[in-house]
Amino acid sequence: MKSVSDNLERYSRQILFPGVGSQGQQHLIESRVAIVGCGALGTVQAETLCRAGIGHLTLIDRDFVEKSNLQRQTLFNEEDAEKSLPKAIAVKQHLNKINSLVNIEAHVVDLNYRNAESLMEGIDCILDGTDNFETRFLLNDVSYKKRIPWIYGAAVGSSGLTMTIIPRQTPCFRCIMESPPLPGSTPTCDTAGILSPIASIVSSLQVTEAIKILTGKTKQLNSKLLCLDIWKNSWQWLEIASSSESHDCPVCHSGKLEFLTGNHSTSTTTLCGRDSVQIFQSKGKKVNLPELGRRLQLLGSVSFNRFLLRFKCKDAEIIVFLDGRSIVKGTSNHQLARSLYSRYIGN
């Protein structure tokens, strides 16, 4: 492994910063970071950490590059979209040209309870670049079990959220939200839009927290949930009850890792002879079909009755049933179906 002296010129301005220094830079070179989701947040995270000299980056994403990504997913270009490259692969190719000293491992997979522990083996810090709550609850479980710090981040519209989670020391994600919201009840970038700067700001804050963790500067960590809206010019830091006080938290208080065991996982199955994939929430929750229809009506055609909603646009046809079950038509690819579901329905 190369020492700091071998890379003095490349990282010289970062080493000059007192919070990092030569010793901190060596820690970064020896660190292993996983980025889950290579979209608007993940691309900024990956490029910033690569330029900072992280020794090993593990990239995990199930999706591919599309033209609509180029507005905010900063590492991609038109050629990536034309080729429909998997996002993890495209990120790796671009990062290899930025810093050939970083070892980059790309996984074109859907992170789930079956592969989460193996993919996080040996990881020092996890960055959240995901687009759905189920994956975040899973990250929270694997973080707690393997004692890996992770940094939550989300951005939609002009607003963003971020929080640093140190397992068994700080409040965890389930201290904030006990269970995922109802399907279709939360906005996504495809239903509410997004300003590119909010993704860059949130991801930059996440990377800064990661550098603090990896260089051992944990006293400088942000211990609160940060909520910001760059259009309304508002920044709020919310104090979350400590893990010792979170008696209602199934993770911190009881050690229940329900998402890592698959008890809350979303299952998919191919419908025989129909070129469709059914997505079923393990614990069915009734969907507010009129409200979901209102959110989707600007994106395509919507029709619904008291039993189901049918949504159709240029790249998707999705039927959502009252009990939360959905059918994604026109594909037998489970990863694509889950991606389309997350994009338009949410969690």
N, C-alpha and C positions, 0 to 999 in steps of 0.2 A: 504493500500500500504506500502511495506517495505521501511524503510529509508535507507540512505547511511550507517549508523552505522551497520545495520543488514547485510550488504554485504561488509563490509570493506575489508575483506581478498580477496574476489573474484575480486574486482575492485581496489585493493590497488595501483597497479603500474600505473594505469590510473589516479587515484586521485592524485598521486604524480606529475604528469605532470602539470605544472602551468596553461596551457591553459584550463584544465578541472577543477581540484580541487574538493572539496566536493560539492560545490554548483552546479558546472557543471554536476557532476555525478547525482545529484538529478534531474536535468533538463532532463538528458537522461532517467532516470527511469520513468519519467512522460510523455515521448514523445511517439508519435504514428507516425510510418513511413510506407509508402506503397512502395513496390517493384513491379514494373510492368515488368514481364519477369523473369523467373527463369532459365536462361541459363548460359552462360559463365560469364557474368557480374553479373547477379542476384544472383547466388549461392555464389560468393565471398562477395557481398554486404550483403546478408542475414546472412552469418556466422559471418562476422566481426561485424555487428551491434548487433547480438545476444550476442556475447562474450563481447561487450562493455556495455551491460546492457540496451538496449532500452526497454522501458516498453511494447510496443505493436508493432508487425510487421504484416502488411497485405500483403500477398503474392498473386499475380495474374498471372496466366499462363494458356494457353489453350492446352499446348503440353504434351507429355509423354516422359519418358526417353528411349533413344536408346543407343546401344553400341558405336556409333560414338560420343556420347556426352562425354564419360568418359575421353577423352584426355584433355579437358579443363574445363568441368563443375564440379568443384572440390568437391562438396558435395555428388555426386552420386557414387554408386558402381555397381558392376556387377549384384548383386541381383536385384537392382532397374530396370536395363535394362532388365533382364530376365522376370521380372514381368510386364514390360511396365507400371510402375507406373506413374500416373500424376505427373509432375514435382513439382507442388505446394505442393502436398501431401508428396512426398518424402523429399522435403526440410523441411517441418514441422516435419516429423518424426525424421530426423537427428538432427535438432535444439533442439528438446525437450530433447535429450540426452546430449546436450552441455550446455544448460542453462534452467532449468525448471522454472526459475523465470520470463521468458519472455512469455507474452501472444501472441500466434501466431494464426493468422486467415488465412486459405488457401482457395482460390477461384479458382476452375478449370473452368475458363470462358474465353471467348474472350472479352477483354475490348473494348467497343464500346460506341457510343453516347447515347445509351439507359441506360447503367448501370454505366457510368463513375462517374457521380456526387454522386450517392448513395455510391459507393465503396470508394470514397474519403472523405466521411463525417467524420469530426473530425480529419483528418490527418494533421500532422504538416509539413511533408516534403515528397516529392515523388522522388524516384530514378528510373531512366530510365535503364531498362535491356532488352529492346525490340529489335526486329530484323527487324522492318519495320518503314517506315517514316509516314505512316498514323496514327499509334498509337502515335507517337511522336507529331504530329500536334494536335491530340486530347488531349494529356497531356498538351500541351501548352495552349489550350483553357480552360480546366477545372482549370488549375493552375491560369490563369488570372481571371476567374470568381470567384473562391473561395479564391483567394489571398493566395495560397499555394506555397511555394518555390519548385522548382524541379531542378534536376541536370541531364542534358543531358549527355549521354555517348554512344560511339559506338566503335567497334573494329572489324577489318577484316585484314587478312594477318598479317603484322607486324606493322600496323598503327592504331592509335586510336585518338579519339576526345572527349573532354569533355568541358562543360560550365555550370556555375551556373546561374540559372535564378530566380530572385526575382521579381514577378509580380509588375508592375507599378514603379519599381525602376531601373531595369537593362534592356538591350535589351532582347527581347524574341526570341524564336526559329524562328519565321517568319521574324524577322529582318535579320536573316542569310539566310534563304531559304523561298521564298515567297510561293512556292507550291511544292508538292512532285515531284520527278524526274519521267521521263518516265518509265513505266514498263520494267524491264529487263535491264535498263541502268546503274545500280549500282551493284558492286560486293557484294556477300554474302559469308558467311563462307563456304557454300557448293559449291560455284563456284570458289572462290579464295583461300580457305583454311584459316587457322588462327594459329598463334603461341599462345600457352596458356599464356605465360607471358604478352602479351599485354593486354589480358582481365583482368588479375590480377592487372596490373598497373592502367588501366583506372578505374576499379571498386574501387580500393583502394583510388584513388584520389577523386572519387565521395563520398565515405563514409567519407573521411576527411572533405570535404566541408559540408556534412550533419551534422557532429559533431559540426563544427563551428557554423552553423545555430542554431542547437538545444541548444547549450550552450550559445548562445547570443554573440558569438565572430565574429560578422558580419564584423568588420573592417579588419579581416584577410582573408576574402573571395577572391577568384580569380575572377576578374572582366572581364577576357578576354576568348576568345575561344582558348583552348590549342590543338595544333595538334602535335602529336609525331609519330615517326617511330623508333622502337627499333632495327631494322635491319640496317637502314641507320644512326642510332645514331643522329637523328635530333629532336629538340624540338622547337616549335614556338608558341608564344603567339600573337594572332591577336586581335587588338582593334576593337570592333564592335560599330557602332554609337549608342549613347544612345537612349532610347525610345522616349525622347522628340524630338530628331532629326530625328527619323525614320518615316518620313511623308508618306513613301510608305508602311509601315507595316499596314496591315488591322486590326491587334489586338491592338498594342500599340497606333496607331494614331486614328483608327476609332472604335475600340471595337467590331469588327466583329468576332464572334466565329463560323465560318462556319463549322468546323469539329464537334463541340459539338452539333450543330443543325442538323447534318446529311447531310448537303448539299454536302459534299465531301466524304461521306462514301462509302466504297466498299460493294456492295450488293451481296448476294449469294442466289442461288435457286437450288433446286434439280430438275434434268431433269427426267421427268416421264418415268419410265420403262427402264432407261439407266444406273442406278447405277453410276451416275455422278453428279457433282456439277458445276454449272456455276458461275463464278466470274466476276462481271462487275463493272468497275470503273464508278462512277457517271458522271464524265466528261471525255469522251473517248479521249485518246491521241494515235496518231499513233505510233506504235512500229517499231523500226529498226530490222526487222526480221533477216537479215544476221548477224548483230552484236550479237544479242541474240543467234543465232545458233552457232556462233564462240565460245561464252563463255560456252555453254552447251555441246559442242561436245566431250569433254573429260570425261563427266559424264555419257553418255549414247548415244543412237542413236538419231540422229536429221535429220529431213527432212523438207523442207519448199518450198513454192512457193510464189508468190507475194501477196497471200491472207492470208496465215496462216503458222504457224510452229508447227510441232509435235515433242515432246520430250518424250522419254521413257527410264526409268532406272529401277533398281530392285524394287524400292519402289514407283514409281510414273509414271503416263502417263498424260501429260499435253498438251493441244492444245491451242496455243496462236494465236489470230486473230489480224489482222492489226490494228483494232480500240481499242486494249487493252483488249477486252473481252477474257476470258479464260475458258476452260472446264477441270476440274480435273476428270479423269476417274478412276473407280474402287472403288469408295466410295460414300456414301450418307451422310456422316458425314461432316457437314459444318465446324466445327473447324479443323478437320483433313485436309480438302481441303484447307482452308486458310493457315494452317501451311505448307503444301507442296508447295503451291504457293509462300509464303514468302521465303521458303528455296531455291527454284530453280530460280524463276523469279525475286524475290525481291519485290519492291513496285509496 
